[in-house]
Amino acid sequence: MIILQLKSSHDQKALSDICEIISFIKDAHNYRISGHEIHQDSADVQGSILRKRASIISNFCSQKEIEYITYHAPIPRNDRLGLYDERSYERASNLILSTLREAELVYDECGFKNKVVIVYHLPSVISLEEIPYLSKELKFKYLEKAEEYLLNFYEKNRSYFESFAVLTLENVFPKCFTNGRNYSTINMFHLR
């Protein structure tokens, strides 16, 4: 059995394109796609109304008979804040909570039987200037702090995860971004 789940953002055009793909696959191959993944962007979450975002996704799910949904929470970029800066964790909490609130509305409106999956990346963004000083010990200190934050967040918001959502953790690939923002991501692997 092959399970196909497509991904998109909240964008109406993207969802319209996905609707066409789902219809084509159903017509051409007699296969109904049952799940969908929404990749959230920080700007979308912070710049639009929660009810509107949820309504767009609920309408899409109802129209295409989607039975389960995954939300990919925005990856906090820390806005030049260090990983140890509490504001980084506060921002991450706000992004996850916004994702959870939207997912709860969609879950209720669509009457899903399956819990909504929330995918989250551990905060792992550092400035490019920090790379020369990044030892194995310092990197694991950053990641342990991020892990501690996530476990505390989970405990404080346990009711969401007991009722309609499952929180999953996704690691990031180490990479550098030099498109004017100048940051890098780190992960569990260290070559030195």
Summary of the structure (lengths in Angstrom):
residues: 192
radius of gyration: 18.3
end to end distance: 42.1
largest distance: 55.8
contacts: 539
relative contact order: 0.13
helix: 52%
strand: 18%
